Amino acid sequence: MSGNGGKIRGSAFAFIVCAFAYFYVFPYQPDLNNPNENVRLYMTAALVENHSYQIDEVRARWGWVNDAGVRDGHFYSVKAPGTSMLGVPGYFLYYTFAKNFDRTTALWVCRATASMFPTVLFLVFFYRWLRRRAKSGVLAESVFYSVAIGSLLYGYGMMFVSHTQSAAAAFVAFALLAEAREKKKLSGTAAFVAGLCTAGVTFFEYPGFVVSVVLAVYALACVRPWKRLVPFAIGGALPTLLMMHFQWRSFGSPFRPGHLFVENPAFRAAHEQGFFGADGFHADGARGLFFDTGFGLFPLTPILFFAFVGWVLLLRRRRDRTDALAALAITLGTGLVISLMNNWRGGWTIGPRYLAVVVPFVAWPALAGLEWIAAKSKPLAAGLALGTAAIGFVASGIPSAYYPHLPEPVTRPVAQIFVPLIENNFAPLTALHYWDVFGTTAMYPLLIVAAAALIYSLRLLKNARERIIASVIAVAVAAIGIHAFATPDDPPNADAQREYNFITSHWQPAPREPGNL
């Protein structure tokens, strides 16, 4: 399969895989009362029902939730407002037309309309961008599927939170600007969208400010003719003004986020240190965010390790140097800013949630690094790419689909939490619950679709011998990596066991006996 027809069919297959992966499973545990998600839902409900940023009435109805700020006796979300505002249309339709309103269903509607569907659309855009840039289709698809369902973007793209949305906005802006630089022209519409997405990064996620700044500077090198900076600025002004309005009405100043008003005294004290919690460089944070085997960016999506070769290659190429510098600045700048925060770990997470925005920007050089290997041996590069993608499906994909908020004492999530969950027939709700299928059996379709994505990618190796060699290498790499992640602790980790007991004691739906699914 080659040419544009092959790429179109590949795009259609990528859409099907991603739509299934994101919509099939519903990883939600109501007893957890996840503040990262629920405080955003409270604000969406307040906007629709009361036309106000105040969440007082919603909080009185649904109960206390963390990550709320209090000012003049009223409560507000302290999160950047983008996700809550994006959830308004879906929540409005459900609230208006539902005969029997249900909070859990309302959350799913907000997830579907404001997180999952936009993420799937972005992933199709990202797939096409990678395929256009790639010399090797099998490598591009391996990188793509690893990002789509083998990274933390998967888990946060299924939740009503901001991390994947921020990454999508950032990369869309980057891609439009990179194309403008290459073609030396940019339409007014594309300039407007690029500006909208550039400011949108911060609109969704306050730490994304550094990314917005880098993209704005990058735009100066890319936008031609110069008059296109006007629609770029207009696009950027819209989310900026919305955010300023939210901050003004909620916290008394358009330039004041709500973190110093946090109701939780411990959280407020942490934010009062330094500049909103940025109190100095944490070297352990920098190492952990990128390299910790339990939550680090590279170990949990190991295909990204090839970026270390890819960065060197891209920076050496004159045609790619400017784009690569922008992508590297986004990656290092974000890593530096988060490493300055006293809350760099991010609480209960899958992977380093504050680094989600950099994932697509590291994926591109990872593809370049794999293509350098492919110039020497196509089967080796394909095998390494497919094998590391499979490891990512286990290390990041399984936590995303099952329980995307791991407690900090969990140091080896797959071995300590997810292998026991699977063995004991725990599973989240899936589309099959309508047919009374629960437990591990209900997760098999997700496994089949993930495996099919990698197997289907092999079609792009034309030579049967190369496909066989690549398959053997991929299986060997995957087996070694998955074994390392899934091997039980010896001796058992008491802290992790305590967290597992907590998770299972609150799990919904309750597991059923394997013979009574």
Backbone torsions as a table, in degrees:
resi	resn	phi	psi	omega
1	MET	NA	123.5	-175.1
2	SER	-145.7	174.0	176.9
3	GLY	71.4	-169.4	-176.9
4	ASN	-64.1	-34.3	179.0
5	GLY	-60.7	-42.3	178.3
6	GLY	-64.5	-39.8	180.0
7	LYS	-67.8	-36.9	178.3
8	ILE	-65.7	-43.8	178.0
9	ARG	-65.3	-37.4	176.2
10	GLY	-63.3	-39.4	178.1
11	SER	-64.1	-41.9	179.6
12	ALA	-64.3	-42.1	179.4
13	PHE	-66.3	-40.9	177.7
14	ALA	-60.7	-40.9	177.7
15	PHE	-62.0	-44.0	-179.4
16	ILE	-63.1	-46.6	-179.7
17	VAL	-59.9	-48.8	-176.4
18	CYS	-68.3	-42.6	178.9
19	ALA	-60.4	-42.0	178.3
20	PHE	-65.2	-47.4	-176.6
21	ALA	-61.4	-37.4	-175.4
22	TYR	-84.6	-32.2	-175.0
23	PHE	-98.3	-16.7	-176.0
24	TYR	-71.1	-39.3	-172.1
25	VAL	-108.8	149.1	-179.0
26	PHE	-129.5	83.5	-178.7
27	PRO	-77.8	92.7	-176.2
28	TYR	-141.0	127.1	177.3
29	GLN	-122.9	98.3	-173.5
30	PRO	-61.4	-31.2	-179.2
31	ASP	-64.7	-21.4	-178.2
32	LEU	-70.0	-30.1	-177.8
33	ASN	52.1	52.0	-175.0
34	ASN	-58.1	111.2	-176.5
35	PRO	-67.8	-30.4	-178.9
36	ASN	-59.0	-31.7	-178.8
37	GLU	-100.6	-45.8	-171.0
38	ASN	-69.4	-36.3	179.9
39	VAL	-66.7	-29.4	174.9
40	ARG	-69.5	-41.2	177.2
41	LEU	-62.1	-40.6	178.9
42	TYR	-58.9	-42.7	-178.9
43	MET	-68.2	-39.6	176.9
44	THR	-60.0	-46.5	179.1
45	ALA	-60.9	-41.2	-179.8
46	ALA	-64.7	-39.9	178.9
47	LEU	-62.8	-42.8	-177.4
48	VAL	-75.0	-47.3	-171.2
49	GLU	-82.3	-36.4	-173.0
50	ASN	-119.1	-2.5	-178.7
51	HIS	53.6	43.2	-174.9
52	SER	-147.0	154.0	172.5
53	TYR	-79.5	-18.4	-178.9
54	GLN	-66.8	132.5	-179.5
55	ILE	-104.8	17.3	-176.0
56	ASP	-54.8	-53.3	-174.6
57	GLU	-67.2	-40.4	179.6
58	VAL	-66.0	-41.1	179.1
59	ARG	-64.6	-38.9	177.6
60	ALA	-64.2	-32.6	-178.4
61	ARG	-81.7	-41.4	-173.2
62	TRP	-102.2	-12.6	176.9
63	GLY	104.9	169.4	-178.0
64	TRP	-63.3	144.4	173.7
65	VAL	-143.8	144.4	179.0
66	ASN	-73.3	176.9	179.9
67	ASP	63.5	29.6	172.2
68	ALA	-105.8	144.8	174.7
69	GLY	-105.2	152.6	179.4
70	VAL	-124.3	130.0	178.2
71	ARG	-143.6	128.0	-179.2
72	ASP	52.7	36.5	176.3
73	GLY	81.5	3.7	180.0
74	HIS	-116.3	153.6	-175.1
75	PHE	-108.6	143.9	-179.0
76	TYR	-142.8	156.5	170.0
77	SER	-71.2	140.5	176.4
78	VAL	-98.4	5.4	178.5
79	LYS	-79.7	155.8	170.3
80	ALA	-56.3	142.2	-165.7
81	PRO	-81.3	-6.6	-170.8
82	GLY	-56.5	-48.9	-177.0
83	THR	-64.4	-44.8	179.5
84	SER	-59.6	-41.6	179.9
85	MET	-69.8	-37.7	179.1
86	LEU	-65.9	-26.3	179.0
87	GLY	-78.4	-10.4	-174.4
88	VAL	-59.8	-48.5	-177.2
89	PRO	-58.8	-47.0	-179.6
90	GLY	-64.2	-43.8	179.3
91	TYR	-64.2	-40.8	179.9
92	PHE	-59.2	-46.9	-179.3
93	LEU	-63.2	-43.5	179.7
94	TYR	-66.8	-45.1	-178.4
95	TYR	-63.4	-35.2	-176.6
96	THR	-76.5	-39.4	-169.8
97	PHE	-109.4	-8.9	-179.6
98	ALA	-70.9	132.7	178.4
99	LYS	-76.5	-37.3	178.6
100	ASN	-127.2	94.5	-176.2
101	PHE	-64.7	134.8	179.1
102	ASP	-134.5	129.2	-175.6
103	ARG	-61.5	-42.7	-179.0
104	THR	-62.7	-41.5	177.7
105	THR	-65.7	-38.5	177.2
106	ALA	-60.7	-40.4	177.4
107	LEU	-63.3	-43.1	179.6
108	TRP	-62.3	-40.5	179.2
109	VAL	-60.8	-43.5	178.4
110	CYS	-66.0	-40.7	175.3
111	ARG	-59.1	-46.9	-174.5
112	ALA	-65.6	-45.0	-173.0
113	THR	-85.4	-29.5	-174.9
114	ALA	-106.1	-15.4	-178.3
115	SER	-122.5	-61.7	-170.4
116	MET	-67.1	-51.5	-178.3
117	PHE	-63.7	-46.6	175.4
118	PRO	-60.7	-35.6	178.9
119	THR	-65.6	-42.7	179.3
120	VAL	-63.2	-41.9	177.1
121	LEU	-61.4	-44.0	177.3
122	PHE	-60.7	-42.0	-177.5
123	LEU	-63.0	-36.7	175.5
124	VAL	-64.5	-41.7	175.1
125	PHE	-59.3	-45.1	-178.7
126	PHE	-65.8	-40.0	177.3
127	TYR	-58.1	-49.2	-177.8
128	ARG	-65.3	-35.4	178.5
129	TRP	-65.4	-45.4	178.6
130	LEU	-62.7	-43.4	-178.7
131	ARG	-64.1	-36.3	177.6
132	ARG	-66.9	-34.9	-177.5
133	ARG	-82.3	-19.3	-168.3
134	ALA	-88.5	145.9	168.6
135	LYS	-87.0	-28.0	-177.0
136	SER	-118.3	119.5	179.9
137	GLY	-66.2	-39.2	-177.8
138	VAL	-65.9	-34.2	178.0
139	LEU	-72.4	-41.1	178.3
140	ALA	-61.2	-43.0	-178.3
141	GLU	-70.4	-35.8	176.9
142	SER	-62.5	-45.5	177.7
143	VAL	-63.0	-43.7	-178.3
144	PHE	-60.5	-51.0	-177.0
145	TYR	-67.5	-29.1	176.2
146	SER	-66.7	-39.1	176.3
147	VAL	-70.1	-43.4	-172.3
148	ALA	-69.2	-43.4	-176.1
149	ILE	-133.1	12.0	177.7
150	GLY	-129.5	27.1	176.9
151	SER	-140.7	173.8	178.3
152	LEU	-65.4	-15.9	175.9
153	LEU	-61.2	-29.2	179.5
154	TYR	-64.4	-54.0	-178.1
155	GLY	-62.0	-46.1	-177.6
156	TYR	-76.8	-18.5	173.6
157	GLY	-76.1	-14.9	176.5
158	MET	-95.9	-7.2	-176.6
159	MET	-108.3	160.6	179.4
160	PHE	-85.8	64.3	179.7
161	VAL	-133.9	-178.0	-166.1
162	SER	-105.4	-11.0	-165.1
163	HIS	-65.6	-47.9	179.8
164	THR	-70.5	-36.3	177.6
165	GLN	-61.2	-41.3	179.0
166	SER	-63.5	-42.0	178.0
167	ALA	-63.0	-41.3	179.7
168	ALA	-63.3	-46.6	179.6
169	ALA	-60.2	-43.8	-178.1
170	ALA	-62.4	-45.2	-174.4
171	PHE	-75.8	-32.3	175.4
172	VAL	-62.1	-44.6	177.1
173	ALA	-59.9	-46.1	-179.7
174	PHE	-60.6	-45.3	-177.3
175	ALA	-64.1	-42.2	178.5
176	LEU	-64.4	-41.1	179.9
177	LEU	-69.6	-38.3	178.1
178	ALA	-63.2	-41.3	177.8
179	GLU	-65.7	-38.2	177.9
180	ALA	-63.5	-40.3	179.6
181	ARG	-65.3	-40.2	-178.2
182	GLU	-68.1	-41.5	-176.3
183	LYS	-91.2	-9.5	-179.5
184	LYS	60.0	31.1	173.8
185	LYS	-159.5	155.3	-177.9
186	LEU	-150.5	128.1	178.7
187	SER	-71.2	160.8	178.0
188	GLY	-62.5	-38.8	179.2
189	THR	-65.3	-45.5	179.5
190	ALA	-64.0	-37.7	178.3
191	ALA	-64.3	-42.0	178.3
192	PHE	-61.5	-46.6	-179.5
193	VAL	-64.4	-40.3	178.6
194	ALA	-62.0	-41.8	177.3
195	GLY	-66.8	-42.0	177.9
196	LEU	-57.4	-46.7	-178.5
197	CYS	-71.8	-34.2	178.6
198	THR	-60.4	-49.6	176.8
199	ALA	-73.4	-26.8	-179.0
200	GLY	-62.8	-27.0	178.1
201	VAL	-56.7	-48.1	179.3
202	THR	-74.8	-32.0	177.0
203	PHE	-58.2	-34.4	177.7
204	PHE	-87.6	-33.1	-169.0
205	GLU	-148.1	113.5	-177.0
206	TYR	-54.5	-43.5	178.6
207	PRO	-63.8	-11.2	176.8
208	GLY	-72.0	-0.5	179.7
209	PHE	-55.2	-40.2	-179.1
210	VAL	-64.0	-35.2	178.2
211	VAL	-68.3	-43.2	177.9
212	SER	-59.2	-40.4	179.4
213	VAL	-64.9	-46.1	179.6
214	VAL	-60.9	-44.2	-179.6
215	LEU	-65.1	-36.8	178.1
216	ALA	-64.8	-41.7	176.5
217	VAL	-66.2	-42.3	178.2
218	TYR	-59.1	-37.6	-179.9
219	ALA	-59.9	-33.8	179.7
220	LEU	-63.1	-28.5	178.7
221	ALA	-86.5	-13.3	-170.9
222	CYS	-112.1	-35.9	-170.2
223	VAL	-76.2	117.9	175.3
224	ARG	-142.1	138.5	-3.0
225	PRO	-69.7	165.5	-174.6
226	TRP	-58.6	-31.3	-177.6
227	LYS	-62.8	-16.8	177.7
228	ARG	-71.8	-10.0	174.4
229	LEU	-67.7	-19.8	178.8
230	VAL	-67.8	-54.1	176.1
231	PRO	-64.3	-30.1	175.0
232	PHE	-60.8	-45.3	-180.0
233	ALA	-68.1	-37.5	178.5
234	ILE	-64.4	-43.1	176.9
235	GLY	-60.2	-42.3	179.5
236	GLY	-68.7	-27.4	-177.3
237	ALA	-71.0	-30.1	-174.7
238	LEU	-62.3	-58.1	178.0
239	PRO	-64.7	-30.6	179.7
240	THR	-64.1	-45.5	-179.8
241	LEU	-67.3	-38.4	176.8
242	LEU	-61.6	-42.6	179.8
243	MET	-67.5	-39.9	178.5
244	MET	-64.4	-38.1	178.0
245	HIS	-64.1	-44.5	177.6
246	PHE	-58.1	-46.4	-177.5
247	GLN	-68.7	-36.5	179.0
248	TRP	-65.4	-48.7	-177.1
249	ARG	-72.5	-29.5	-176.9
250	SER	-89.5	-41.9	-170.0
251	PHE	-125.8	13.0	167.9
252	GLY	88.1	-5.4	179.3
253	SER	-152.8	137.4	177.9
254	PRO	-65.0	-15.4	-177.2
255	PHE	-106.6	14.5	-173.7
256	ARG	-122.2	106.3	170.9
257	PRO	-69.3	167.9	-169.0
258	GLY	-89.8	8.6	-170.5
259	HIS	-66.7	-26.1	177.7
260	LEU	-80.4	-3.2	177.2
261	PHE	-106.9	9.1	-176.0
262	VAL	-56.5	132.8	-177.9
263	GLU	-65.0	-39.3	-178.8
264	ASN	-67.4	117.8	-175.5
265	PRO	-60.6	-38.1	-179.7
266	ALA	-66.2	-42.8	178.7
267	PHE	-65.9	-41.2	-179.1
268	ARG	-64.1	-40.9	178.5
269	ALA	-62.5	-38.9	178.8
270	ALA	-65.1	-40.9	-179.8
271	HIS	-70.7	-24.7	179.7
272	GLU	-75.6	-13.0	179.0
273	GLN	-80.7	133.1	178.8
274	GLY	61.2	-139.2	179.6
275	PHE	-102.0	95.3	-178.1
276	PHE	52.0	41.1	177.0
277	GLY	95.8	-6.7	175.2
278	ALA	-85.7	94.8	-170.8
279	ASP	-112.8	11.5	179.9
280	GLY	138.0	160.2	-176.6
281	PHE	-72.6	128.6	178.2
282	HIS	-106.6	100.1	-177.5
283	ALA	-61.4	-38.1	178.0
284	ASP	-64.7	-32.8	176.6
285	GLY	-66.1	-44.8	179.8
286	ALA	-60.8	-44.5	179.1
287	ARG	-64.7	-45.2	-177.0
288	GLY	-65.4	-44.2	-178.0
289	LEU	-57.6	-37.2	-176.4
290	PHE	-97.7	-31.5	-167.0
291	PHE	-128.4	-3.5	178.4
292	ASP	-62.9	134.6	-175.7
293	THR	-73.2	-12.8	178.5
294	GLY	-95.5	-30.8	-178.0
295	PHE	-142.8	5.2	-176.8
296	GLY	-74.1	150.1	-176.7
297	LEU	-57.9	-50.4	-173.5
298	PHE	-73.8	-45.8	179.3
299	PRO	-62.1	-35.5	-176.3
300	LEU	-81.6	-16.8	171.9
301	THR	-133.6	74.9	-165.2
302	PRO	-67.5	-15.2	177.0
303	ILE	-62.5	-22.4	-179.6
304	LEU	-70.0	-16.6	177.7
305	PHE	-58.5	-29.1	-179.2
306	PHE	-68.5	-10.2	177.1
307	ALA	-64.1	-26.3	-178.5
308	PHE	-65.0	-33.2	172.1
309	VAL	-76.6	-42.0	-176.3
310	GLY	-62.6	-38.1	179.1
311	TRP	-58.0	-45.5	-178.4
312	VAL	-60.3	-45.0	-178.3
313	LEU	-65.1	-45.2	-177.7
314	LEU	-65.5	-39.3	-179.7
315	LEU	-69.5	-22.4	177.5
316	ARG	-81.2	-23.1	-177.6
317	ARG	-85.0	124.0	-176.1
318	ARG	-61.7	-38.9	-176.2
319	ARG	-70.0	-23.8	-176.8
320	ASP	-105.1	-7.1	-167.8
321	ARG	-61.8	-45.2	-177.9
322	THR	-63.6	-45.0	179.4
323	ASP	-63.9	-41.7	-178.8
324	ALA	-66.0	-37.4	177.8
325	LEU	-63.8	-40.2	178.2
326	ALA	-64.6	-45.6	179.6
327	ALA	-63.5	-39.8	178.9
328	LEU	-67.7	-39.9	178.4
329	ALA	-63.2	-39.1	177.0
330	ILE	-63.3	-43.5	-177.6
331	THR	-67.1	-52.0	-177.7
332	LEU	-71.6	-37.9	179.6
333	GLY	-63.8	-42.8	177.7
334	THR	-65.1	-44.7	178.7
335	GLY	-59.1	-40.4	179.5
336	LEU	-65.9	-46.8	-177.9
337	VAL	-61.4	-44.2	-179.2
338	ILE	-68.6	-34.2	178.5
339	SER	-68.5	-17.5	176.3
340	LEU	-82.5	-13.3	-174.6
341	MET	-85.5	140.8	177.2
342	ASN	-72.9	-13.9	175.5
343	ASN	-108.5	39.4	-175.5
344	TRP	-60.8	-27.7	-178.3
345	ARG	-68.8	-33.8	174.4
346	GLY	86.6	9.9	176.8
347	GLY	77.2	-140.7	-178.3
348	TRP	-81.5	110.1	-171.2
349	THR	-140.7	167.7	159.0
350	ILE	-108.1	112.9	-177.4
351	GLY	68.8	-172.9	-178.3
352	PRO	-85.1	88.8	-170.0
353	ARG	-58.8	-29.7	179.6
354	TYR	-73.5	-11.6	177.1
355	LEU	-99.1	5.2	-177.7
356	ALA	-55.0	-35.8	-176.3
357	VAL	-61.3	-24.9	-175.0
358	VAL	-87.6	-11.0	-172.0
359	VAL	-55.3	-51.4	179.4
360	PRO	-62.6	-30.1	-178.3
361	PHE	-74.8	-21.9	174.1
362	VAL	-89.1	-27.4	-179.9
363	ALA	-63.4	-38.5	-179.8
364	TRP	-61.3	-52.9	175.9
365	PRO	-64.3	-27.5	175.0
366	ALA	-62.2	-40.2	175.7
367	LEU	-62.5	-42.8	178.9
368	ALA	-62.2	-40.1	178.0
369	GLY	-64.1	-40.5	177.8
370	LEU	-66.5	-36.0	179.2
371	GLU	-69.0	-28.3	173.6
372	TRP	-64.5	-41.0	176.3
373	ILE	-66.9	-39.2	-178.7
374	ALA	-63.4	-28.7	177.7
375	ALA	-63.6	-22.4	178.4
376	LYS	-98.7	-35.3	179.0
377	SER	-158.2	107.8	179.5
378	LYS	-62.4	-45.6	-179.6
379	PRO	-63.4	-37.3	179.2
380	LEU	-63.9	-47.6	-179.5
381	ALA	-62.2	-44.4	-180.0
382	ALA	-63.8	-42.0	179.4
383	GLY	-63.9	-43.7	178.1
384	LEU	-63.5	-41.7	-178.8
385	ALA	-65.6	-48.6	-178.5
386	LEU	-66.3	-39.5	-179.5
387	GLY	-66.3	-44.8	179.6
388	THR	-70.7	-31.3	174.8
389	ALA	-62.8	-41.5	178.5
390	ALA	-63.0	-38.5	176.9
391	ILE	-62.5	-41.8	177.5
392	GLY	-60.9	-36.7	176.8
393	PHE	-58.9	-36.4	-179.4
394	VAL	-81.5	-49.2	-173.1
395	ALA	-70.5	-35.8	-179.9
396	SER	-112.8	-36.6	-175.6
397	GLY	-67.6	-44.7	-179.8
398	ILE	-64.4	-49.3	175.4
399	PRO	-57.3	-37.9	179.5
400	SER	-61.8	-43.8	-175.4
401	ALA	-77.9	-30.0	-175.6
402	TYR	-93.2	-53.8	-169.4
403	TYR	-157.8	84.4	-171.6
404	PRO	-85.3	46.4	176.2
405	HIS	-157.2	74.8	-173.5
406	LEU	-83.2	134.5	177.4
407	PRO	-63.2	151.9	-176.1
408	GLU	-62.7	-33.0	178.3
409	PRO	-64.9	-12.9	178.9
410	VAL	-79.4	109.8	-175.2
411	THR	-99.3	-20.7	178.2
412	ARG	-134.9	80.6	-169.0
413	PRO	-55.8	-44.1	-175.8
414	VAL	-62.9	-49.7	-177.0
415	ALA	-70.8	-42.0	-171.5
416	GLN	-82.8	-28.7	-174.6
417	ILE	-118.3	-51.9	-165.3
418	PHE	-83.9	-33.7	172.7
419	VAL	-61.6	-47.6	176.0
420	PRO	-62.6	-37.5	177.7
421	LEU	-60.1	-46.5	-179.1
422	ILE	-65.5	-43.8	-179.9
423	GLU	-62.3	-32.1	-177.5
424	ASN	-99.2	15.4	170.1
425	ASN	69.2	26.0	171.6
426	PHE	-83.9	140.7	176.1
427	ALA	-160.4	152.9	175.3
428	PRO	-74.5	173.9	173.6
429	LEU	-66.5	145.1	175.1
430	THR	-133.9	176.0	177.6
431	ALA	-60.8	-23.6	-178.5
432	LEU	-74.6	-6.5	179.1
433	HIS	-66.3	-20.6	176.0
434	TYR	-66.9	-21.7	176.7
435	TRP	-106.7	20.2	175.8
436	ASP	61.5	37.5	175.6
437	VAL	-111.3	120.8	-176.5
438	PHE	-130.6	179.0	173.9
439	GLY	74.1	-164.4	-174.9
440	THR	-58.7	-34.1	178.7
441	THR	-56.3	-37.7	-178.1
442	ALA	-68.5	-16.4	-179.7
443	MET	-89.9	-9.8	-179.1
444	TYR	-58.0	-42.7	179.1
445	PRO	-57.5	-36.2	178.1
446	LEU	-65.1	-41.6	176.7
447	LEU	-61.4	-43.3	-178.0
448	ILE	-64.1	-43.5	-179.0
449	VAL	-65.8	-41.3	178.9
450	ALA	-63.3	-44.4	178.5
451	ALA	-64.6	-40.0	-179.7
452	ALA	-62.2	-34.6	179.6
453	ALA	-61.2	-44.0	-179.7
454	LEU	-72.8	-40.4	178.9
455	ILE	-63.0	-41.7	179.4
456	TYR	-63.2	-31.7	179.3
457	SER	-64.0	-26.5	-179.6
458	LEU	-63.7	-19.8	-179.4
459	ARG	-58.8	-23.3	-175.0
460	LEU	-80.8	-5.6	166.9
461	LEU	-91.7	113.4	-171.0
462	LYS	-74.0	-30.3	-174.4
463	ASN	-87.7	126.7	-177.9
464	ALA	-61.5	-38.1	179.1
465	ARG	-63.1	-41.7	178.4
466	GLU	-64.0	-37.7	179.0
467	ARG	-64.7	-40.0	-179.9
468	ILE	-66.3	-47.0	-179.6
469	ILE	-62.5	-44.5	179.4
470	ALA	-61.4	-38.6	-179.7
471	SER	-65.4	-42.2	179.2
472	VAL	-63.1	-45.9	179.0
473	ILE	-62.3	-43.9	-178.3
474	ALA	-61.5	-44.1	-180.0
475	VAL	-63.5	-42.4	-179.3
476	ALA	-64.6	-46.4	179.8
477	VAL	-62.6	-45.6	-179.6
478	ALA	-62.9	-42.6	-178.4
479	ALA	-62.4	-43.5	-179.8
480	ILE	-64.7	-47.2	-177.6
481	GLY	-66.8	-45.2	-178.7
482	ILE	-65.9	-38.4	177.5
483	HIS	-60.7	-40.9	179.8
484	ALA	-64.1	-39.6	-179.9
485	PHE	-74.7	-32.3	-170.7
486	ALA	-97.9	-7.3	-178.9
487	THR	-65.6	129.1	-178.5
488	PRO	-63.6	153.6	177.1
489	ASP	-68.5	142.1	175.8
490	ASP	-138.8	105.5	2.5
491	PRO	-77.1	166.1	179.9
492	PRO	-59.5	145.7	179.8
493	ASN	-86.6	112.9	-175.4
494	ALA	-64.8	-38.7	179.7
495	ASP	-64.1	-43.6	179.5
496	ALA	-65.9	-37.9	178.4
497	GLN	-63.4	-38.2	177.8
498	ARG	-63.6	-41.3	179.0
499	GLU	-67.8	-38.0	176.9
500	TYR	-61.3	-41.8	179.2
501	ASN	-63.2	-39.5	177.5
502	PHE	-63.4	-47.1	-178.2
503	ILE	-59.0	-48.9	-176.0
504	THR	-70.9	-29.0	-180.0
505	SER	-70.8	-18.9	179.3
506	HIS	-111.3	9.0	-171.5
507	TRP	-70.0	137.1	171.1
508	GLN	-133.9	135.1	-0.7
509	PRO	-76.1	151.8	-179.8
510	ALA	-61.6	141.9	-179.2
511	PRO	-66.1	152.6	176.7
512	ARG	-115.2	160.8	178.3
513	GLU	-62.1	139.9	-177.5
514	PRO	-52.4	-31.2	-179.0
515	GLY	-86.1	0.5	-176.8
516	ASN	-133.5	59.8	-175.9
517	LEU	-82.8	NA	NA
